[in-house]
C-alpha cells in the first residue's frame, strides 16, 4: 500500500492499495497538483489520496519517472510512457509510446535531461530515447563490470553510471553521451548521493565523501 502522512505529526491522511515492488513511488508537480506515481502503475493525487488513474504498467526493480510532461517506465526489455494529465484537474491519461530496449532487467532508475530519457540495463547497456516520442537515439555498452544496481544520476551537465564492482562511467548528458571519465570505486550496490561539490558513496564496506576542496 501507499500511505500519505502528515509530515508534521506522522498522522496517516490516506492509504491507497498498491502491489509491492522493489522501487519507490515518485512525486512531481503536474499542473496545479502534486501527483505520486507508484511502481505498480497507480497515479495518485498527493493532496487527498484520490487515484487519478491506475494500470499504467508496473516496474519490478526500479522507480518510474515523471519528467517533461511524461510518466516513464523501464522494465524487462521495454520502455513506455504516458502523457501526464493536463492542468485543471483533468484525469485523462494518454499512452504516448512503447519501445523495445536491451536488457532483461533494469535495476537502475531512469533519468531525463534536455528531452533525452536515459535507461541503464543490468548488463551495462545505456539506452537513450526521445522522451516525447520514444524514438531510440542510441544504445551504448558501457565499460561497467558486474550488475548495474545503482541508479543513474545527473549532476549539472554530467551523467553518472555505476556497477556493483565499483566501476563507473561519467558522460556528458547529451544525445551523444560522450564519455568523460572511468573512475574506479569499491564494490557498491547503492546509488551515490551528490550535494554541492561532494559525492557521498556508501560502498559494501565503507562510507566515502569525495569532492574538491
MIDOSE-1310 file (N, C-alpha, C; in nm, 2 decimals, decimal comma, always signed):
residues 213
xxxx	+0,08/-0,12/+0,00/+0,00/+0,00/+0,00/+0,09/+0,13/+0,00; +0,03/+0,24/-0,05/+0,10/+0,37/-0,04/+0,03/+0,45/+0,06; +0,10/+0,51/+0,15/+0,05/+0,59/+0,26/+0,08/+0,73/+0,25; -0,01/+0,82/+0,27/+0,01/+0,96/+0,27/+0,01/+1,01/+0,42
xxxx	+0,12/+1,07/+0,47/+0,13/+1,11/+0,61/+0,14/+1,26/+0,62; +0,09/+1,31/+0,73/+0,11/+1,45/+0,77/+0,26/+1,46/+0,81; +0,34/+1,54/+0,74/+0,48/+1,55/+0,78/+0,51/+1,60/+0,91; +0,42/+1,68/+0,97/+0,45/+1,74/+1,10/+0,42/+1,65/+1,21
xxxx	+0,32/+1,56/+1,20/+0,27/+1,48/+1,31/+0,29/+1,33/+1,28; +0,30/+1,29/+1,15/+0,31/+1,15/+1,12/+0,17/+1,08/+1,11; +0,07/+1,16/+1,12/-0,07/+1,11/+1,11/-0,10/+1,06/+0,97; -0,16/+0,94/+0,96/-0,19/+0,89/+0,83/-0,31/+0,97/+0,77
xxxx	-0,30/+1,03/+0,65/-0,40/+1,10/+0,59/-0,48/+1,02/+0,49; -0,41/+0,93/+0,42/-0,48/+0,84/+0,33/-0,40/+0,72/+0,30; -0,46/+0,62/+0,24/-0,39/+0,49/+0,21/-0,45/+0,44/+0,08; -0,36/+0,41/-0,02/-0,41/+0,35/-0,15/-0,35/+0,21/-0,16
xxxx	-0,43/+0,11/-0,19/-0,38/-0,02/-0,21/-0,29/-0,02/-0,34; -0,18/-0,09/-0,32/-0,08/-0,10/-0,43/+0,01/-0,22/-0,41; +0,03/-0,30/-0,51/+0,11/-0,42/-0,50/+0,25/-0,38/-0,48; +0,33/-0,46/-0,39/+0,46/-0,42/-0,36/+0,56/-0,45/-0,47
xxxx	+0,66/-0,36/-0,49/+0,77/-0,38/-0,58/+0,90/-0,33/-0,51; +1,01/-0,35/-0,57/+1,14/-0,31/-0,50/+1,16/-0,15/-0,50; +1,11/-0,09/-0,61/+1,14/+0,06/-0,62/+1,04/+0,14/-0,53; +1,06/+0,27/-0,54/+0,98/+0,36/-0,46/+0,89/+0,44/-0,55
xxxx	+0,78/+0,49/-0,49/+0,69/+0,59/-0,57/+0,77/+0,72/-0,59; +0,73/+0,79/-0,69/+0,79/+0,92/-0,72/+0,68/+1,03/-0,72; +0,72/+1,15/-0,68/+0,62/+1,26/-0,68/+0,67/+1,38/-0,76; +0,58/+1,45/-0,82/+0,62/+1,57/-0,90/+0,50/+1,66/-0,92
xxxx	+0,53/+1,79/-0,93/+0,42/+1,88/-0,96/+0,38/+1,87/-1,10; +0,25/+1,85/-1,12/+0,19/+1,84/-1,26/+0,08/+1,93/-1,26; +0,09/+2,04/-1,34/-0,01/+2,15/-1,34/-0,03/+2,21/-1,20; -0,15/+2,20/-1,15/-0,18/+2,26/-1,02/-0,18/+2,15/-0,91
xxxx	-0,14/+2,03/-0,94/-0,14/+1,92/-0,84/+0,00/+1,86/-0,82; +0,02/+1,80/-0,71/+0,14/+1,72/-0,69/+0,08/+1,57/-0,70; +0,14/+1,50/-0,80/+0,10/+1,36/-0,82/+0,21/+1,26/-0,78; +0,16/+1,15/-0,74/+0,25/+1,04/-0,69/+0,23/+0,92/-0,79
xxxx	+0,34/+0,88/-0,85/+0,34/+0,77/-0,95/+0,40/+0,65/-0,88; +0,33/+0,54/-0,87/+0,38/+0,42/-0,80/+0,44/+0,32/-0,89; +0,52/+0,23/-0,83/+0,59/+0,13/-0,92/+0,49/+0,03/-0,97; +0,37/+0,03/-0,92/+0,26/-0,06/-0,97/+0,17/+0,00/-1,07
xxxx	+0,20/+0,13/-1,10/+0,13/+0,20/-1,21/+0,00/+0,27/-1,17; -0,01/+0,31/-1,04/-0,12/+0,40/-1,00/-0,06/+0,54/-1,00; -0,15/+0,63/-1,03/-0,12/+0,78/-1,03/-0,21/+0,84/-0,92; -0,16/+0,90/-0,82/-0,23/+0,94/-0,70/-0,22/+1,09/-0,68
xxxx	-0,33/+1,16/-0,64/-0,32/+1,30/-0,60/-0,27/+1,30/-0,46; -0,16/+1,37/-0,44/-0,09/+1,37/-0,31/-0,17/+1,44/-0,20; -0,26/+1,54/-0,25/-0,33/+1,62/-0,15/-0,44/+1,54/-0,07; -0,50/+1,44/-0,14/-0,61/+1,37/-0,07/-0,61/+1,22/-0,10
xxxx	-0,51/+1,17/-0,17/-0,50/+1,02/-0,19/-0,60/+0,97/-0,30; -0,66/+1,06/-0,37/-0,75/+1,02/-0,48/-0,67/+0,96/-0,59; -0,72/+0,84/-0,64/-0,65/+0,78/-0,75/-0,69/+0,84/-0,88; -0,60/+0,91/-0,95/-0,62/+0,97/-1,08/-0,65/+0,86/-1,19
xxxx	-0,56/+0,76/-1,19/-0,57/+0,65/-1,28/-0,48/+0,54/-1,23; -0,50/+0,42/-1,29/-0,42/+0,31/-1,25/-0,39/+0,22/-1,37; -0,32/+0,11/-1,35/-0,28/+0,01/-1,46/-0,21/+0,08/-1,57; -0,11/+0,17/-1,53/-0,02/+0,23/-1,63/+0,09/+0,14/-1,66
xxxx	+0,11/+0,03/-1,59/+0,22/-0,06/-1,61/+0,31/-0,06/-1,48; +0,36/-0,18/-1,45/+0,44/-0,19/-1,33/+0,59/-0,21/-1,36; +0,67/-0,17/-1,27/+0,82/-0,19/-1,28/+0,86/-0,27/-1,16; +0,94/-0,37/-1,18/+0,97/-0,47/-1,08/+1,08/-0,42/-0,98
xxxx	+1,19/-0,36/-1,04/+1,30/-0,33/-0,95/+1,34/-0,18/-0,93; +1,30/-0,10/-1,03/+1,35/+0,04/-1,02/+1,23/+0,13/-0,99; +1,25/+0,26/-1,02/+1,15/+0,36/-0,99/+1,10/+0,42/-1,13; +0,97/+0,45/-1,14/+0,93/+0,52/-1,26/+0,98/+0,67/-1,26
xxxx	+0,94/+0,74/-1,35/+0,99/+0,88/-1,36/+0,88/+0,97/-1,42; +0,87/+1,09/-1,36/+0,78/+1,19/-1,41/+0,87/+1,31/-1,46; +0,87/+1,33/-1,59/+0,95/+1,44/-1,64/+0,90/+1,49/-1,78; +0,91/+1,62/-1,80/+0,88/+1,67/-1,93/+0,73/+1,64/-1,97
xxxx	+0,64/+1,63/-1,88/+0,50/+1,61/-1,91/+0,48/+1,46/-1,94; +0,57/+1,37/-1,90/+0,55/+1,23/-1,93/+0,57/+1,14/-1,81; +0,50/+1,03/-1,80/+0,51/+0,93/-1,70/+0,59/+0,81/-1,76; +0,71/+0,79/-1,72/+0,80/+0,70/-1,79/+0,84/+0,57/-1,71
xxxx	+0,85/+0,46/-1,78/+0,88/+0,33/-1,72/+0,98/+0,25/-1,80; +1,08/+0,18/-1,73/+1,17/+0,09/-1,79/+1,15/-0,04/-1,72; +1,12/-0,15/-1,79/+1,11/-0,28/-1,73/+1,11/-0,40/-1,83; +1,20/-0,50/-1,80/+1,20/-0,62/-1,87/+1,20/-0,61/-2,02
xxxx	+1,30/-0,54/-2,08/+1,32/-0,53/-2,22/+1,23/-0,43/-2,29; +1,16/-0,34/-2,22/+1,09/-0,24/-2,29/+1,08/-0,11/-2,20; +1,05/+0,00/-2,27/+1,03/+0,13/-2,20/+0,90/+0,18/-2,26; +0,82/+0,25/-2,18/+0,70/+0,31/-2,23/+0,66/+0,44/-2,15
xxxx	+0,57/+0,52/-2,20/+0,54/+0,64/-2,14/+0,39/+0,68/-2,17; +0,34/+0,75/-2,07/+0,20/+0,81/-2,08/+0,22/+0,96/-2,07; +0,13/+1,04/-2,13/+0,13/+1,18/-2,11/+0,06/+1,21/-1,98; +0,12/+1,31/-1,91/+0,06/+1,35/-1,78/-0,08/+1,42/-1,80
xxxx	-0,17/+1,41/-1,70/-0,29/+1,48/-1,72/-0,27/+1,63/-1,73; -0,36/+1,70/-1,80/-0,35/+1,84/-1,82/-0,38/+1,91/-1,69; -0,35/+2,04/-1,68/-0,38/+2,12/-1,57/-0,53/+2,14/-1,55; -0,57/+2,17/-1,43/-0,72/+2,20/-1,41/-0,79/+2,08/-1,36
xxxx	-0,72/+1,97/-1,32/-0,79/+1,86/-1,25/-0,83/+1,75/-1,35; -0,79/+1,76/-1,48/-0,83/+1,66/-1,57/-0,76/+1,53/-1,54; -0,83/+1,42/-1,55/-0,77/+1,28/-1,52/-0,75/+1,20/-1,65; -0,75/+1,27/-1,76/-0,73/+1,20/-1,89/-0,58/+1,17/-1,91
xxxx	-0,55/+1,04/-1,92/-0,41/+0,99/-1,94/-0,41/+0,92/-2,08; -0,31/+0,96/-2,16/-0,30/+0,91/-2,30/-0,17/+0,84/-2,31; -0,17/+0,72/-2,37/-0,05/+0,64/-2,39/+0,03/+0,71/-2,50; +0,16/+0,74/-2,48/+0,24/+0,81/-2,57/+0,32/+0,72/-2,66
xxxx	+0,39/+0,62/-2,60/+0,47/+0,53/-2,68/+0,52/+0,41/-2,61; +0,57/+0,31/-2,68/+0,64/+0,19/-2,62/+0,75/+0,15/-2,71; +0,87/+0,12/-2,65/+0,99/+0,09/-2,73/+1,06/-0,03/-2,67; +1,10/-0,12/-2,75/+1,19/-0,23/-2,70/+1,33/-0,18/-2,67
xxxx	+1,38/-0,23/-2,56/+1,52/-0,19/-2,52/+1,60/-0,31/-2,48; +1,73/-0,30/-2,48/+1,82/-0,40/-2,44/+1,81/-0,42/-2,29; +1,81/-0,55/-2,24/+1,82/-0,58/-2,10/+1,70/-0,65/-2,05; +1,72/-0,76/-1,98/+1,61/-0,84/-1,92/+1,56/-0,77/-1,80
xxxx	+1,65/-0,70/-1,73/+1,62/-0,63/-1,61/+1,68/-0,49/-1,60; +1,61/-0,40/-1,54/+1,65/-0,26/-1,52/+1,65/-0,24/-1,37; +1,76/-0,26/-1,30/+1,76/-0,22/-1,15/+1,78/-0,07/-1,14; +1,85/-0,01/-1,23/+1,88/+0,13/-1,22/+1,75/+0,21/-1,26
xxxx	+1,72/+0,31/-1,19/+1,61/+0,40/-1,22/+1,65/+0,50/-1,33; +1,56/+0,53/-1,43/+1,60/+0,62/-1,54/+1,61/+0,76/-1,50; +1,67/+0,85/-1,58/+1,67/+0,99/-1,56/+1,65/+1,06/-1,69; +1,62/+1,19/-1,69/+1,59/+1,27/-1,81/+1,67/+1,40/-1,80
xxxx	+1,72/+1,44/-1,92/+1,79/+1,57/-1,93/+1,77/+1,62/-2,07; +1,73/+1,75/-2,08/+1,71/+1,81/-2,21/+1,64/+1,73/-2,32; +1,53/+1,66/-2,27/+1,44/+1,59/-2,36/+1,49/+1,45/-2,39; +1,60/+1,41/-2,33/+1,66/+1,27/-2,35/+1,63/+1,19/-2,23
xxxx	+1,57/+1,07/-2,25/+1,55/+0,98/-2,14/+1,66/+0,87/-2,14; +1,72/+0,85/-2,03/+1,84/+0,76/-2,02/+1,79/+0,64/-1,93; +1,82/+0,52/-1,98/+1,79/+0,40/-1,90/+1,91/+0,30/-1,91; +1,94/+0,24/-1,79/+2,06/+0,15/-1,79/+2,02/+0,01/-1,75
xxxx	+2,05/-0,08/-1,84/+2,01/-0,22/-1,82/+2,11/-0,29/-1,72; +2,07/-0,40/-1,66/+2,15/-0,47/-1,56/+2,29/-0,51/-1,62; +2,30/-0,53/-1,75/+2,43/-0,57/-1,80/+2,52/-0,46/-1,85; +2,47/-0,33/-1,83/+2,55/-0,22/-1,86/+2,53/-0,15/-1,99
xxxx	+2,42/-0,18/-2,06/+2,38/-0,11/-2,18/+2,30/+0,01/-2,15; +2,34/+0,13/-2,20/+2,27/+0,25/-2,18/+2,19/+0,28/-2,30; +2,06/+0,30/-2,28/+1,96/+0,34/-2,39/+1,92/+0,48/-2,38; +1,93/+0,55/-2,49/+1,89/+0,69/-2,49/+1,76/+0,70/-2,58
xxxx	+1,66/+0,76/-2,53/+1,53/+0,77/-2,60/+1,49/+0,92/-2,60; +1,42/+0,95/-2,71/+1,35/+1,08/-2,71/+1,23/+1,07/-2,62; +1,22/+1,15/-2,51/+1,12/+1,13/-2,41/+0,98/+1,16/-2,46; +0,96/+1,24/-2,57/+0,83/+1,27/-2,62/+0,78/+1,16/-2,72
xxxx	+0,87/+1,10/-2,79/+0,83/+1,01/-2,90/+0,87/+0,86/-2,87; +0,97/+0,84/-2,78/+1,02/+0,71/-2,76/+1,12/+0,66/-2,86; +1,15/+0,75/-2,96/+1,24/+0,72/-3,07/+1,38/+0,69/-3,01; +1,44/+0,58/-3,05/+1,57/+0,54/-3,00/+1,68/+0,63/-3,06
xxxx	+1,75/+0,70/-2,97/+1,86/+0,78/-3,01/+1,99/+0,70/-3,02; +2,01/+0,62/-2,92/+2,14/+0,54/-2,92/+2,13/+0,43/-2,82; +2,21/+0,33/-2,84/+2,23/+0,22/-2,73/+2,38/+0,21/-2,72; +2,44/+0,21/-2,60/+2,58/+0,21/-2,58/+2,61/+0,11/-2,47
xxxx	+2,70/+0,01/-2,50/+2,75/-0,08/-2,40/+2,86/-0,01/-2,32; +2,84/+0,02/-2,20/+2,94/+0,09/-2,11/+3,04/+0,00/-2,05; +3,15/+0,05/-2,02/+3,26/-0,03/-1,96/+3,24/-0,04/-1,81; +3,13/-0,12/-1,78/+3,09/-0,14/-1,64/+3,10/-0,29/-1,61
xxxx	+3,16/-0,33/-1,50/+3,18/-0,47/-1,47/+3,08/-0,51/-1,36; +3,02/-0,63/-1,38/+2,92/-0,67/-1,28/+2,78/-0,61/-1,31; +2,69/-0,64/-1,23/+2,55/-0,60/-1,24/+2,53/-0,45/-1,21; +2,46/-0,38/-1,28/+2,44/-0,24/-1,26/+2,31/-0,22/-1,17
xxxx	+2,34/-0,22/-1,04/+2,23/-0,20/-0,94/+2,21/-0,05/-0,91; +2,31/+0,03/-0,90/+2,29/+0,18/-0,87/+2,21/+0,25/-0,98; +2,13/+0,34/-0,94/+2,06/+0,42/-1,04/+2,14/+0,52/-1,11; +2,10/+0,56/-1,23/+2,17/+0,67/-1,30/+2,15/+0,80/-1,22
xxxx	+2,25/+0,89/-1,23/+2,25/+1,02/-1,17/+2,29/+1,13/-1,26; +2,22/+1,24/-1,27/+2,27/+1,35/-1,35/+2,30/+1,47/-1,25; +2,42/+1,52/-1,26/+2,47/+1,63/-1,18/+2,52/+1,74/-1,28; +2,45/+1,85/-1,28/+2,49/+1,95/-1,38/+2,47/+1,90/-1,52
xxxx	+2,58/+1,90/-1,59/+2,57/+1,85/-1,73/+2,63/+1,71/-1,75; +2,65/+1,64/-1,64/+2,71/+1,51/-1,65/+2,62/+1,40/-1,60; +2,63/+1,29/-1,67/+2,56/+1,17/-1,64/+2,65/+1,06/-1,58; +2,61/+1,01/-1,46/+2,70/+0,91/-1,39/+2,63/+0,77/-1,39
xxxx	+2,70/+0,67/-1,43/+2,66/+0,53/-1,42/+2,75/+0,45/-1,34; +2,70/+0,35/-1,26/+2,78/+0,28/-1,17/+2,74/+0,13/-1,18; +2,84/+0,04/-1,14/+2,81/-0,10/-1,13/+2,85/-0,16/-0,99; +2,81/-0,28/-0,96/+2,83/-0,34/-0,83/+2,98/-0,36/-0,80
xxxx	+3,06/-0,37/-0,90/+3,21/-0,40/-0,88/+3,28/-0,27/-0,86; +3,21/-0,16/-0,85/+3,28/-0,03/-0,83/+3,33/+0,04/-0,95; +3,30/-0,01/-1,07/+3,33/+0,06/-1,19/+3,23/+0,17/-1,21; +3,27/+0,28/-1,28/+3,18/+0,39/-1,31/+3,22/+0,45/-1,44
xxxx	+3,12/+0,51/-1,51/+3,14/+0,58/-1,63/+3,07/+0,71/-1,62; +3,15/+0,82/-1,64/+3,09/+0,96/-1,64/+3,08/+1,01/-1,78; +2,97/+1,06/-1,82/+2,94/+1,10/-1,96/+2,88/+1,24/-1,96; +2,89/+1,30/-2,08/+2,81/+1,43/-2,10/+2,67/+1,39/-2,11
xxxx	+2,58/+1,46/-2,04/+2,43/+1,44/-2,05/+2,38/+1,50/-2,18; +2,41/+1,44/-2,29/+2,37/+1,49/-2,42/+2,32/+1,37/-2,50; +2,28/+1,40/-2,63/+2,23/+1,29/-2,72/+2,35/+1,20/-2,76; +2,47/+1,25/-2,75/+2,59/+1,17/-2,78/+2,64/+1,09/-2,66
xxxx	+2,61/+1,13/-2,54/+2,66/+1,07/-2,42/+2,81/+1,04/-2,43; +2,88/+1,15/-2,47/+3,03/+1,13/-2,48/+3,09/+1,10/-2,35; +3,18/+1,00/-2,34/+3,25/+0,96/-2,22/+3,35/+1,06/-2,18; +3,35/+1,09/-2,04/+3,44/+1,19/-1,99/+3,55/+1,12/-1,90
xxxx	+3,51/+1,02/-1,82/+3,60/+0,95/-1,73/+3,55/+0,81/-1,69; +3,64/+0,73/-1,64/+3,60/+0,60/-1,59/+3,67/+0,57/-1,46; +3,62/+0,64/-1,35/+3,68/+0,62/-1,22/+3,65/+0,48/-1,16; +3,73/+0,44/-1,07/+3,71/+0,31/-1,00/+3,69/+0,33/-0,85
xxxx	+3,58/+0,27/-0,80/+3,55/+0,28/-0,66/+3,55/+0,14/-0,60; +3,51/+0,13/-0,47/+3,49/-0,01/-0,41/+3,36/-0,07/-0,46; +3,34/-0,20/-0,44/+3,21/-0,26/-0,47/+3,10/-0,19/-0,40; +2,99/-0,16/-0,47/+2,88/-0,09/-0,41/+2,75/-0,14/-0,48
xxxx	+2,64/-0,12/-0,41/+2,51/-0,15/-0,47/+2,41/-0,03/-0,46; +2,45/+0,07/-0,37/+2,36/+0,18/-0,36/+2,40/+0,29/-0,45; +2,30/+0,38/-0,47/+2,32/+0,50/-0,56/+2,39/+0,61/-0,48; +2,51/+0,66/-0,54/+2,58/+0,77/-0,47/+2,49/+0,89/-0,46
xxxx	+2,51/+0,97/-0,36/+2,44/+1,10/-0,33/+2,53/+1,21/-0,36; +2,48/+1,31/-0,43/+2,56/+1,43/-0,46/+2,50/+1,55/-0,39; +2,58/+1,63/-0,32/+2,54/+1,75/-0,25/+2,65/+1,86/-0,27; +2,62/+1,96/-0,34/+2,72/+2,07/-0,37/+2,83/+2,01/-0,45
xxxx	+2,95/+2,02/-0,41/+3,07/+1,97/-0,49/+3,12/+1,84/-0,43; +3,03/+1,77/-0,35/+3,07/+1,64/-0,29/+2,98/+1,53/-0,33; +3,04/+1,41/-0,34/+2,97/+1,29/-0,37/+2,99/+1,19/-0,25; +2,87/+1,15/-0,19/+2,88/+1,05/-0,08/+2,85/+0,91/-0,14
xxxx	+2,93/+0,82/-0,11/+2,92/+0,69/-0,16/+2,92/+0,58/-0,05; +2,82/+0,51/-0,03/+2,81/+0,40/+0,07/+2,84/+0,27/-0,01; +2,97/+0,23/+0,01/+3,01/+0,10/-0,06/+2,97/-0,01/+0,03; +3,01/-0,13/-0,01/+2,98/-0,25/+0,07/+3,04/-0,24/+0,21
xxxx	+3,16/-0,18/+0,22/+3,23/-0,18/+0,35/+3,25/-0,05/+0,41; +3,24/+0,06/+0,33/+3,27/+0,19/+0,38/+3,18/+0,30/+0,33; +3,19/+0,42/+0,40/+3,11/+0,54/+0,36/+3,22/+0,64/+0,32; +3,22/+0,69/+0,19/+3,31/+0,78/+0,15/+3,25/+0,92/+0,12
xxxx	+3,32/+1,02/+0,13/+3,28/+1,16/+0,09/+3,39/+1,20/-0,01; +3,36/+1,22/-0,13/+3,46/+1,26/-0,24/+3,42/+1,40/-0,29; +3,52/+1,48/-0,31/+3,49/+1,62/-0,36/+3,61/+1,70/-0,38; +3,59/+1,82/-0,43/+3,70/+1,91/-0,45/+3,71/+2,01/-0,33
x	+3,83/+2,06/-0,30/+3,85/+2,15/-0,19/+3,80/+2,29/-0,22
